[in-house]
Amino acid sequence: MEVLRKYIDADSLMTIMKLPETFKNRKLEVIILPAEEQQKTFKRTSDIEQAIQSLIGAIPYTDMSLEELREERLKKYENID
């Protein structure tokens, strides 16, 4: 990793960035390091396809409406403690 280290007058830095008043008229040591780049993560198409495949069949296809399916499930699980 490359690093840059310089000693400069605070007054010249104050034109670039806000510094505490206690730094005024002093020499400062400035160390510059490269920032870590954030890696972009992309979802692969195969991951998306696997997610979709895992959902197929989760709710069986019937001619029932969503309300009818809900009522059926409520009755099926109403006695579970």
N, C-alpha and C positions, 0 to 999 in steps of 0.2 A: 504494500500500500504506500502510495506517495503522500508525503506530508510537507507542508510549507510552513516555515517559522520565520517571523519577521518582528522587528522592534520598530514601532512607529509612534509619532506624536499623536496623542489622543485628539487634538484639535482637528487633524486631518480626517480622523475616523468619524468625528461628530458630524461632519457634512454628509456622511453616508448613512449612519445609523444613530439612534438615540442611545446615549450613554449616561451613566450617573454623573452628577456634577462633581463628585469627588475625583473623577478621572481627568478633569479639566487641567490643562497645562502639565500633563505627565507623559512619560514614555510608557507605552503599553507593549506587551508581548502578544502577538497574534499568531495563533496556530490554526492552520486551515487543513481540514481532513475532508476527503470525499464522503458525501452522504451515501448511506446504503440505499441502493435503488430498490423500490418495491417491485417485487415480481408480480406481473399480471398473471392471474390464473384464469384460464378459459375452460369452460366445461366442454368436454369432448362430446361429440355427437353420440358416441357409443354410451356414455354415461346417461345422457338424456333418454336414449332409447331403452336402456335397462330400467330406468325409473318408470317409464310408460308401461313397459311390459310387466313390471311388478304390480301395476294397478289394474291390469286387465283381469277381470273376473272377481275383483274385490266386491262388487255389487252385481249379483247375477241379473242378467237381462230377463225381465219378465214383462208382461203387459200391465203390471201394477204401477200405479202412480207413486210418486215419492211419499205422499201421505199414507198410502196403503202399506208401503214398505216400512215406514216408520212405525205404524201401528202394529204390524206383524212382529217387528223386532222388540217393541216394548212388551208385547204379550209374551214373547219367547223368553225374555230375560227378567220379567217382573218378580219372580220368586227367588232370584239369586240374592244372597246376603253378603 
